[in-house]
Amino acid sequence: MRAAPPTPSPAIAVVGGGPAGLMAAERLAQEGVAVDVFDAMPSVGRKFLLAGRGGLNLTHSEAAAPFLARYGRRSAELHDAIGNFDASAVRAWAAGLGIATFVGSSGRVFPTDMKAAPLLRAWLQRLRAAGVVFHPRHRWLGWDDSGALRFGTPGGEVSHAAAATVLALGGASWPRLGSDGAWVPWLRERGVAVAPLQPANCGFDVAVPGTGRVGWSDHLRTRFAGQPVKPVAASFTDGHGQVLRQQGEFVLTETGVEGSLVYAFSASLRDHITVHGHAEWLVDLLPQHTPQQVLAEIQRPRGTRSLSNHLKNRLGVQGLKSTLLHELLTIEELNDAAALARALKALPMPLVRPRPVAEAISTAGGVAFEALGHGLMLREVPGVFCAGEMLDWEAPTGGYLLTACLATGRQAAEGALQWLAGRPAAG
């Protein structure tokens, strides 16, 4: 094994070149610390760039309390990190890189040009100017017997000793971009509590009633897979009896559903399926109509018109929405005005499993906050700090994911600075 060239001391290693790792590197470099960033991929920020293809959603403009509530059961653990680097701070940080931002109609915050690449280029230029050294194609392999970091590289295995380490290794979503969860066993071997990695902001497979089949019929799948269902609203009653409801749109897949409206419910749906084996997601196909209006229109005389033409003429229900009704309802329900009206306002969609974590937008599970002390330092591995999606938190899309990654990266860097200053980040 050959050792990597030494770096000036003290030096901190940041393992992972996503938003959390880059933010940790930036904060460390601001204090004059030598920083080495290691990443398994040929270049850093790949998931960041891909996530920004449809418009880079940096953060969200809502007030602090509802913003923090988006992190659910981990809101308290993220309180300090996000309080110290909130949505306003994210926008100011972007402005410092020359990237102006705006608030969209949904409250989401985007760069004015909607692109991720200009921001990443400016960020990397600033990091390099600050002395940050990047080591691409370095896949972390845990620690050697001396406590040095092990890396697999195209030229063979190398080791690197650091005064402190920030791990920002991501979860297990989008493994082709480097986030594959391979780090889990190495931390568990050191006694670190790691919650199982699960899909978050993910799609789900549907079980069509009365067929014993998972996935849509050939007719629906071949004609409509990939098409959006809109405008609609959806609701779900979670295991605590809380009714969740939101309006938006989703996309039909070959085996079920995905898209922004599905993602808003994904944590509750996934957890319910884990306990009960299925979850009933209710879709309101006519969110602009009251139940009374829907029933009244269905009950109007239709003469010689077919049911499909009647629904199209009276309620505008056609195409994919009409096909969904025929897919999920029995003949008896379709011919019963009251039952059909109820289904149009709350179409039961039986979901039986989330899609694999590799297909998910983000990951739930990861390093338990209980395994961390002040500054996000691992209690079992002093001098090692964790940040970003590898921590056990989750949030919906809308800028919350990126904000928490940036904020925890900064918090881990602060912890590492304290460690270097001789004030260990103990619990």
C-alpha positions in Angstrom: 0.0 0.0 0.0 1.4 3.4 -0.9 0.6 6.5 1.2 -0.9 9.6 -0.4 1.4 12.6 -0.5 1.3 14.4 2.9 -0.7 17.6 3.2 0.1 20.6 5.5 -0.8 20.0 9.2 -3.3 20.4 10.6 -5.4 19.0 7.8 -8.9 17.8 7.7 -10.2 15.2 5.3 -13.7 15.7 3.9 -15.0 12.5 2.4 -17.8 13.1 -0.1 -18.0 15.9 -2.6 -21.8 16.6 -2.5 -23.3 19.8 -1.0 -22.7 18.8 2.6 -19.1 17.9 2.0 -18.4 21.0 -0.1 -20.0 23.3 2.5 -17.9 21.6 5.2 -14.8 22.2 3.1 -15.7 25.9 2.6 -16.3 26.6 6.3 -13.0 24.9 7.2 -11.0 26.7 4.6 -12.4 30.0 5.8 -10.5 29.4 9.0 -7.2 28.7 7.2 -7.4 24.9 7.7 -5.9 22.7 5.1 -8.7 20.7 3.5 -8.6 17.6 1.3 -11.8 16.6 -0.3 -12.1 12.9 -1.5 -14.8 11.7 -3.8 -15.4 8.3 -5.5 -16.5 9.9 -8.7 -14.4 11.5 -11.4 -15.8 14.9 -10.4 -17.7 16.3 -7.4 -21.3 17.5 -7.2 -22.7 15.0 -9.7 -26.0 14.4 -7.9 -26.3 18.1 -7.3 -26.0 18.7 -11.0 -28.5 16.0 -11.9 -31.0 17.2 -9.3 -30.8 20.7 -10.9 -31.6 19.6 -14.4 -35.3 20.5 -14.0 -34.4 23.7 -12.1 -32.2 23.9 -9.1 -34.4 24.2 -6.0 -32.1 25.7 -3.4 -34.4 26.3 -0.5 -37.9 27.4 0.5 -39.2 30.8 1.6 -41.7 29.7 4.2 -41.4 30.9 7.8 -38.9 29.2 10.2 -41.4 27.1 12.2 -43.2 25.4 9.3 -39.9 25.1 7.5 -38.3 23.2 10.4 -41.5 21.1 10.8 -40.8 19.6 7.4 -38.1 17.4 9.0 -40.7 15.6 11.1 -39.4 13.5 14.0 -35.9 15.0 13.5 -36.9 18.6 13.6 -35.4 19.1 17.1 -32.0 17.5 16.1 -31.8 19.8 13.0 -32.9 22.9 14.9 -29.5 24.3 15.6 -27.9 23.5 12.2 -30.8 25.0 10.2 -31.2 27.9 12.6 -27.6 28.8 12.0 -27.8 28.4 8.2 -31.5 28.9 7.2 -33.1 29.7 3.9 -32.0 33.4 4.1 -28.5 32.3 4.7 -28.6 29.9 1.7 -29.8 32.8 -0.5 -27.1 35.1 0.8 -24.5 32.4 0.3 -25.6 31.9 -3.3 -25.5 35.7 -3.8 -21.9 35.7 -2.6 -21.1 33.3 -5.4 -22.7 35.7 -7.9 -25.9 33.7 -8.2 -29.1 35.7 -7.9 -32.2 33.9 -6.7 -36.0 34.3 -6.8 -39.0 32.9 -5.0 -41.4 31.0 -7.2 -45.2 30.9 -6.9 -44.9 27.8 -4.7 -42.5 29.5 -2.3 -39.6 27.5 -3.6 -36.3 29.4 -4.2 -34.4 29.0 -7.4 -31.4 30.6 -9.2 -32.6 33.2 -11.7 -31.3 31.1 -14.5 -32.7 27.9 -12.9 -29.4 26.1 -13.5 -27.1 24.2 -11.1 -23.9 24.3 -13.2 -23.0 28.0 -12.9 -23.4 27.8 -9.1 -21.2 24.7 -8.8 -18.5 26.2 -11.1 -18.4 29.4 -9.0 -18.3 27.4 -5.8 -15.5 25.1 -6.8 -13.5 28.1 -8.1 -13.8 29.7 -4.7 -12.9 26.5 -2.9 -9.8 26.0 -5.0 -8.8 29.6 -4.5 -9.1 29.0 -0.7 -6.6 26.1 -1.0 -9.0 23.2 -0.9 -7.4 20.2 -2.7 -9.7 17.7 -4.5 -9.0 14.0 -4.9 -11.4 12.4 -7.4 -11.8 8.7 -8.0 -11.0 8.0 -4.3 -13.6 5.6 -2.9 -13.6 5.4 0.9 -12.9 1.9 2.3 -13.0 2.6 6.0 -9.9 2.8 8.2 -6.7 0.9 8.5 -5.2 -0.4 11.7 -3.5 2.9 12.4 -6.7 4.9 12.1 -5.8 6.4 8.7 -8.5 6.6 6.0 -8.3 3.9 3.3 -9.3 4.7 -0.3 -9.6 2.7 -3.4 -8.2 4.5 -6.5 -7.5 3.5 -10.1 -3.9 3.1 -9.1 -4.6 0.9 -6.1 -5.3 1.4 -2.4 -3.9 4.5 -0.7 -4.1 5.8 2.9 -4.5 9.3 4.3 -4.0 10.4 7.8 -6.0 13.5 8.9 -6.3 15.5 12.1 -10.1 15.2 11.8 -12.5 13.8 9.2 -15.9 15.0 8.0 -17.9 12.2 6.4 -20.5 13.4 3.9 -21.1 10.2 2.0 -24.8 10.6 1.1 -27.4 7.9 1.4 -28.2 5.1 -1.0 -30.3 6.8 -3.7 -28.8 7.3 -7.1 -25.9 4.9 -6.6 -24.5 5.5 -10.1 -23.6 9.0 -8.9 -21.7 7.6 -5.9 -24.3 7.5 -3.1 -24.5 3.7 -2.6 -24.6 3.3 1.2 -21.4 1.2 1.1 -20.2 3.1 4.2 -22.8 1.5 6.5 -20.8 -1.6 7.5 -17.6 0.3 8.3 -19.4 2.5 10.7 -21.4 -0.3 12.3 -18.1 -2.2 12.8 -17.0 0.8 14.9 -20.1 0.5 17.1 -22.0 3.4 15.4 -25.8 3.1 15.4 -27.0 3.3 11.8 -30.7 3.1 11.0 -31.5 1.0 7.9 -31.4 3.0 4.7 -34.8 3.3 3.1 -36.3 5.1 0.1 -37.6 8.6 0.7 -39.4 10.9 -1.9 -40.1 7.7 -3.8 -42.7 6.1 -6.0 -44.9 3.2 -5.1 -46.3 0.1 -6.7 -50.0 -0.4 -6.8 -52.1 -3.6 -6.3 -55.1 -3.5 -8.6 -58.2 -4.7 -6.6 -59.6 -8.1 -7.6 -56.8 -9.1 -9.9 -54.1 -10.3 -7.5 -51.7 -8.3 -9.7 -49.1 -5.7 -8.7 -48.9 -3.1 -11.4 -51.4 -1.7 -13.9 -53.2 -3.5 -16.7 -51.5 -3.7 -20.0 -54.1 -1.4 -21.5 -53.4 1.4 -18.9 -49.7 0.8 -18.8 -49.1 0.9 -22.6 -51.3 3.9 -23.1 -50.6 6.1 -20.1 -47.3 5.2 -18.3 -45.3 8.4 -18.0 -48.3 10.7 -18.2 -49.2 13.2 -15.4 -52.5 13.0 -13.6 -53.7 16.6 -12.9 -55.2 18.6 -11.4 -55.8 16.3 -8.4 -55.6 16.3 -4.6 -54.7 13.3 -2.4 -55.2 12.3 1.2 -54.0 9.7 3.6 -54.7 8.8 7.2 -51.5 7.9 8.9 -51.1 5.4 11.8 -51.8 8.2 14.3 -55.1 9.0 12.8 -53.8 12.3 11.3 -55.4 13.1 7.9 -52.9 14.4 5.4 -54.2 16.2 2.3 -52.4 18.1 -0.5 -53.2 19.2 -4.0 -50.8 18.8 -7.0 -50.1 16.2 -9.6 -48.5 12.8 -9.9 -47.2 10.6 -12.7 -48.4 7.1 -13.7 -45.6 4.6 -13.9 -45.7 1.1 -15.3 -46.2 -0.4 -11.9 -47.8 2.4 -9.9 -47.3 6.1 -9.1 -44.5 8.7 -8.6 -44.1 12.4 -8.7 -44.3 15.4 -6.4 -47.7 14.7 -4.9 -46.7 11.1 -4.1 -43.4 12.3 -2.6 -45.3 14.6 -0.2 -46.9 11.5 1.3 -44.0 9.0 0.8 -42.7 8.9 4.4 -46.2 8.2 5.9 -47.0 5.7 3.1 -43.7 3.9 3.5 -44.0 3.6 7.3 -47.6 2.5 7.1 -46.8 -0.2 4.5 -43.9 -1.4 6.7 -46.4 -2.1 9.6 -49.6 -3.1 7.7 -48.3 -4.4 4.3 -50.3 -1.9 2.3 -51.6 1.7 2.4 -54.7 3.2 0.9 -54.0 6.5 -0.8 -57.1 8.4 -1.8 -57.1 10.5 -4.9 -59.5 13.4 -5.5 -59.9 13.5 -9.3 -62.1 16.7 -9.1 -60.6 18.9 -6.4 -62.5 22.0 -7.7 -65.9 20.3 -7.2 -67.7 19.6 -4.0 -69.0 16.1 -3.4 -72.6 17.4 -3.8 -71.7 19.0 -7.2 -70.2 15.7 -8.4 -73.2 13.6 -7.4 -75.6 16.1 -8.9 -73.8 16.0 -12.2 -73.6 12.2 -12.3 -77.3 12.0 -11.6 -78.3 14.2 -14.5 -80.1 12.2 -17.2 -77.6 11.0 -19.8 -80.0 9.7 -22.4 -78.2 7.5 -24.9 -74.7 8.7 -23.9 -72.3 6.2 -22.5 -71.0 6.7 -18.9 -67.6 7.8 -20.3 -69.2 10.5 -22.5 -71.5 11.5 -19.6 -68.6 12.1 -17.3 -66.7 13.9 -20.0 -69.5 16.2 -20.8 -70.7 16.9 -17.3 -67.4 16.9 -15.3 -64.6 16.9 -17.8 -63.4 13.5 -16.7 -61.7 11.8 -19.6 -58.6 10.1 -20.8 -56.3 8.9 -18.0 -58.7 9.9 -15.2 -61.5 7.9 -16.9 -59.2 5.0 -17.4 -58.2 5.0 -13.7 -61.8 4.8 -12.7 -62.3 1.7 -14.9 -59.1 0.2 -13.6 -59.8 0.6 -9.9 -63.6 0.3 -9.6 -65.9 -2.6 -10.1 -68.7 -2.6 -12.7 -71.2 -2.2 -9.8 -69.4 0.8 -8.4 -69.2 2.5 -11.8 -73.0 2.0 -12.3 -73.9 3.2 -8.8 -74.1 7.0 -8.9 -73.4 7.5 -5.2 -70.4 5.1 -5.2 -69.0 6.7 -8.4 -69.3 10.2 -6.9 -67.5 9.1 -3.8 -64.7 7.5 -5.9 -64.3 10.6 -8.0 -63.6 12.6 -4.8 -61.7 9.8 -3.1 -60.5 7.1 -5.5 -58.9 4.4 -3.4 -55.4 3.5 -4.7 -54.0 0.5 -2.9 -50.2 0.8 -2.6 -48.2 -2.2 -1.5 -44.5 -1.3 -1.6 -42.2 1.7 -2.2 -39.9 1.5 -5.2 -36.3 0.5 -4.5 -34.0 3.0 -2.7 -31.8 3.2 -5.8 -34.7 4.8 -7.6 -35.6 7.3 -4.8 -35.0 11.0 -4.8 -33.5 10.8 -1.3 -32.8 8.4 1.5 -34.3 7.9 5.0 -32.3 6.3 7.7 -28.6 6.6 8.3 -26.3 7.6 11.2 -28.6 8.0 14.3 -28.4 11.4 16.0 -28.1 9.5 19.2 -24.7 8.3 18.0 -23.5 11.9 17.6 -22.3 14.4 20.1 -22.1 18.2 19.9 -20.9 19.3 16.4 -22.1 16.0 14.8 -19.1 14.1 16.0 -19.4 10.3 16.3 -19.3 9.3 20.0 -17.6 6.0 19.1 -15.0 7.5 16.7 -13.6 10.8 18.2 -12.5 13.3 15.6 -14.9 12.0 12.9 -17.9 14.1 12.1 -20.9 13.3 9.9 -23.1 15.5 7.7 -25.7 15.5 5.0 -28.0 12.8 3.8 -26.0 10.0 5.6 -27.6 11.2 8.8 -31.0 9.8 9.9 -33.4 12.5 8.7 -35.7 13.0 5.8 -37.7 15.8 4.3 -40.0 16.4 1.3 -38.7 18.0 -1.9 -39.0 21.7 -2.1 -35.5 22.9 -1.1 -35.6 21.3 2.3 -33.2 18.5 1.4 -30.5 20.8 0.0 -30.8 23.2 2.9 -30.3 20.5 5.5 -27.3 19.1 3.7 -25.7 22.6 3.5 -26.5 23.3 7.1 -25.3 20.1 8.6 -22.1 20.3 6.5 -21.5 23.7 8.1 -22.3 22.3 11.5 -19.9 19.4 11.1 -17.2 21.8 10.1 -17.7 23.9 13.2 -17.4 20.7 15.3 -14.2 19.8 13.5 -12.8 23.3 14.1 -13.5 22.9 17.8 -11.8 19.6 17.8 -8.7 21.1 16.2 -8.7 23.9 18.8 -8.5 21.4 21.6 -12.1 21.6 22.6 -13.4 18.1 21.6 -17.0 17.9 20.4 -18.2 15.6 23.2 -21.8 15.0 24.0 
